[in-house]
Amino acid sequence: MPSTPVTITVIMAKIAIGAPLSGGEFIFSLNAEDGTQMYTASNDATGLITFPNVSFSSIGDYHYTAKEMSAPDGWERDNTVWPVDIEVYTVGDTDPDTPTTLHALVSYPNGVPTFVNKLQGATCGLFEFPELVFTSPGVYEYTLKELTPSGGGWDTDPSTIHVIVTVIDDGHGNLVATVSYPNGFPSFTNTYNADPARVIISGCKIAIGAPLPAGRFVFGLYDQNNNLISTVTNGSANEVIVPGN
């Protein structure tokens, strides 16, 4: 009797550095050993990549590769080629008059395919934490905070930003992790306010032929656009300069 086809779901992960994911902006392919493109998929807003209907109708070992086909403008491409091995087998089907029931197991020789893209020309100072490793499925909640105290002219951003890591089991013994930001992509803003600098501009008024009374002359200070910004008057002088002496 012919075998009953088996259909499985193959899942992978996308990590974006520099901006949040909106879903559907990156395209991926699952390719046969000879390079034939068999299936395509895109990421969702959390970074999960799902190939939902990968089907087989006969037993055997199938060697696939996963690749990133396209990325939006402004993003670096991840050109990693990830191997994906799928074993299709039967269990206890010995009756020749009964259709063979197929089963499939997915494995990843180099780990679960995880495509990482970085935003090019970012206008902020990007930072990345070391890789986190998870050994069991679940939802893991984290917070980001700025630790540098205010000082040196800089104000510390007091924001607390929430991060959620979701780890799922694909049913084949592989864990897949994705990252999401409930309140938007983490962004900390710091304002620089230097202490003011002060100078005193002064001058001297010389009177010839008569004593110099205080306040007799007025002087103006103009900026580079010739705008008057301040006025002062002279002080008194005790010395009288006589012309010709």
C-alpha positions as CSV (number, residue, x, y, z in Angstrom):
1,M,0.0,0.0,0.0
2,P,1.2,3.5,-0.7
3,S,2.5,5.7,2.2
4,T,0.4,8.4,3.7
5,P,2.3,11.7,3.2
6,V,3.5,13.4,6.3
7,T,3.4,17.2,6.7
8,I,5.5,19.1,9.2
9,T,6.2,22.6,10.2
10,V,9.8,23.9,10.2
11,I,10.5,27.0,12.3
12,M,13.5,29.3,12.5
13,A,14.4,32.7,14.0
14,K,15.2,36.2,12.8
15,I,17.0,38.7,15.1
16,A,17.0,42.4,14.1
17,I,19.6,44.8,15.5
18,G,18.9,48.5,15.3
19,A,15.2,48.6,14.8
20,P,12.0,46.6,15.5
21,L,10.5,44.0,13.2
22,S,7.1,44.7,11.8
23,G,6.6,41.3,10.1
24,G,7.0,40.1,6.5
25,E,10.0,42.3,5.6
26,F,12.5,39.5,5.3
27,I,12.0,36.5,2.9
28,F,13.6,33.1,3.4
29,S,13.8,29.8,1.4
30,L,14.0,26.2,2.2
31,N,16.0,24.4,-0.6
32,A,16.5,20.8,-1.6
33,E,20.0,19.3,-1.7
34,D,20.4,20.1,-5.4
35,G,19.6,23.8,-4.7
36,T,15.9,23.7,-5.9
37,Q,13.8,26.1,-4.0
38,M,11.1,24.1,-2.3
39,Y,9.4,26.5,0.1
40,T,9.4,30.2,1.1
41,A,8.5,32.0,4.3
42,S,8.8,35.4,6.0
43,N,9.3,36.5,9.5
44,D,6.5,37.7,11.9
45,A,6.8,40.7,14.1
46,T,8.5,38.7,16.9
47,G,11.1,37.2,14.4
48,L,9.6,33.7,14.1
49,I,10.0,32.2,10.7
50,T,7.5,29.4,9.9
51,F,7.5,27.0,7.0
52,P,4.1,25.4,7.7
53,N,3.5,22.7,5.1
54,V,6.7,20.8,4.4
55,S,5.5,17.5,3.0
56,F,7.1,14.1,2.3
57,S,5.6,11.0,0.7
58,S,8.4,8.5,1.0
59,I,10.9,7.5,3.6
60,G,14.5,8.7,3.4
61,D,17.0,11.3,4.6
62,Y,16.4,14.7,3.2
63,H,19.1,17.4,3.3
64,Y,17.9,20.9,2.9
65,T,19.4,24.3,3.3
66,A,17.8,27.5,4.6
67,K,18.8,30.9,3.2
68,E,17.7,34.5,3.4
69,M,16.5,35.6,0.0
70,S,15.9,39.3,0.5
71,A,16.2,42.1,3.1
72,P,14.7,45.6,3.0
73,D,16.7,48.6,2.0
74,G,19.0,49.8,4.7
75,W,19.6,46.3,6.3
76,E,22.7,44.2,6.1
77,R,22.0,40.8,4.5
78,D,22.7,37.7,6.4
79,N,24.2,35.3,3.9
80,T,24.5,32.4,6.2
81,V,23.5,29.0,4.7
82,W,22.0,26.8,7.4
83,P,21.8,23.0,6.9
84,V,18.4,21.4,7.7
85,D,18.2,17.6,7.9
86,I,14.8,15.8,7.8
87,E,14.5,12.1,8.4
88,V,11.3,10.5,7.2
89,Y,10.6,7.0,8.6
90,T,7.9,4.5,9.6
91,V,7.1,2.9,12.9
92,G,5.7,-0.6,13.2
93,D,3.9,-0.6,9.8
94,T,4.2,-4.3,8.8
95,D,0.8,-5.1,7.3
96,P,1.2,-4.9,3.5
97,D,-2.5,-4.1,3.1
98,T,-2.3,-1.1,5.4
99,P,-1.1,2.3,4.2
100,T,2.3,3.1,5.6
101,T,2.3,5.9,8.2
102,L,5.2,8.2,7.7
103,H,6.8,10.2,10.5
104,A,9.4,13.0,10.2
105,L,12.1,14.4,12.4
106,V,13.9,17.7,11.9
107,S,17.4,18.3,13.0
108,Y,19.9,21.2,12.6
109,P,23.6,20.2,12.3
110,N,24.7,23.8,13.1
111,G,21.9,24.7,15.5
112,V,18.5,26.2,14.8
113,P,18.8,28.6,11.9
114,T,18.9,32.1,13.3
115,F,19.3,35.0,10.8
116,V,20.8,38.2,12.2
117,N,20.4,41.5,10.4
118,K,21.8,44.9,11.5
119,L,20.4,48.2,10.4
120,Q,22.9,50.2,8.3
121,G,23.6,53.9,8.9
122,A,21.9,53.9,12.3
123,T,21.6,57.4,13.8
124,C,21.9,56.0,17.3
125,G,24.8,54.3,19.1
126,L,23.8,50.6,18.9
127,F,24.7,48.3,21.8
128,E,24.4,44.5,22.0
129,F,24.3,42.2,25.0
130,P,26.1,38.9,24.9
131,E,24.1,35.9,23.6
132,L,21.6,34.3,26.0
133,V,21.2,30.6,26.1
134,F,17.9,28.9,27.0
135,T,17.4,25.2,27.8
136,S,13.6,25.0,28.2
137,P,10.6,26.6,26.5
138,G,8.8,29.5,28.1
139,V,8.3,33.2,28.2
140,Y,11.2,35.1,29.8
141,E,10.7,38.8,30.8
142,Y,13.6,41.2,31.1
143,T,14.1,44.9,31.7
144,L,16.7,47.3,30.3
145,K,18.0,50.2,32.3
146,E,20.8,52.7,32.0
147,L,23.4,52.3,34.8
148,T,25.7,55.3,34.2
149,P,25.0,58.0,36.7
150,S,24.5,61.6,35.7
151,G,27.6,63.6,35.6
152,G,30.2,65.3,33.3
153,G,27.4,67.3,31.8
154,W,25.2,64.3,30.9
155,D,21.8,63.5,32.3
156,T,20.9,59.8,32.8
157,D,17.8,58.5,31.0
158,P,15.7,56.9,33.8
159,S,13.6,54.8,31.4
160,T,12.9,51.1,32.1
161,I,12.3,49.2,28.9
162,H,10.6,45.8,28.8
163,V,12.0,42.9,26.7
164,I,10.3,39.5,26.2
165,V,12.1,36.4,25.0
166,T,9.8,33.6,23.8
167,V,11.2,30.1,23.6
168,I,9.2,27.4,21.9
169,D,9.8,23.7,21.2
170,D,9.3,22.7,17.6
171,G,8.3,19.2,18.5
172,H,11.5,17.7,17.1
173,G,13.7,18.4,20.0
174,N,14.8,21.9,19.0
175,L,14.2,25.1,20.9
176,V,13.6,28.4,18.9
177,A,13.9,31.8,20.6
178,T,12.6,35.1,19.5
179,V,12.8,38.6,21.0
180,S,10.0,41.2,21.2
181,Y,9.8,44.7,22.6
182,P,6.2,45.4,23.9
183,N,6.8,49.2,24.2
184,G,8.9,49.6,21.1
185,F,12.5,49.1,20.3
186,P,14.8,50.1,23.2
187,S,15.9,53.7,22.9
188,F,17.7,55.8,25.6
189,T,18.1,59.5,25.2
190,N,20.7,61.5,27.1
191,T,21.0,65.3,27.2
192,Y,24.3,67.1,27.5
193,N,24.3,70.3,29.4
194,A,27.7,71.8,30.1
195,D,28.1,74.3,32.9
196,P,28.2,77.9,31.5
197,A,31.5,79.7,30.9
198,R,31.9,83.3,31.9
199,V,34.1,86.1,30.7
200,I,34.4,89.8,31.4
201,I,35.1,92.2,28.5
202,S,36.6,95.5,29.6
203,G,38.0,98.6,28.1
204,C,39.6,101.9,29.1
205,K,38.4,105.5,28.4
206,I,41.1,108.2,28.3
207,A,40.2,111.9,28.8
208,I,42.5,114.6,27.4
209,G,42.2,118.2,28.6
210,A,39.6,117.8,31.3
211,P,38.8,115.5,34.2
212,L,36.8,112.4,33.3
213,P,33.5,112.2,35.2
214,A,32.0,108.7,35.9
215,G,29.2,107.8,33.6
216,R,29.9,110.4,31.0
217,F,30.4,108.0,28.1
218,V,28.4,105.0,27.0
219,F,29.8,101.9,25.3
220,G,28.0,99.1,23.6
221,L,28.8,95.4,23.1
222,Y,27.5,93.9,19.8
223,D,27.3,90.3,18.7
224,Q,28.5,88.9,15.4
225,N,25.3,89.9,13.7
226,N,25.7,93.5,14.9
227,N,23.0,93.2,17.5
228,L,23.5,95.3,20.7
229,I,23.5,93.0,23.7
230,S,24.8,95.2,26.5
231,T,25.8,98.8,27.4
232,V,28.0,100.2,30.1
233,T,29.4,103.6,31.1
234,N,32.9,104.6,32.1
235,G,34.2,105.1,35.6
236,S,36.1,108.2,36.8
237,A,39.8,108.8,36.3
238,N,42.1,110.8,38.6
239,E,44.8,111.7,36.0
240,V,44.3,114.5,33.6
241,I,46.3,114.4,30.3
242,V,47.1,117.9,29.0
243,P,47.6,118.1,25.3
244,G,51.2,118.7,24.3
245,N,52.6,117.3,27.6
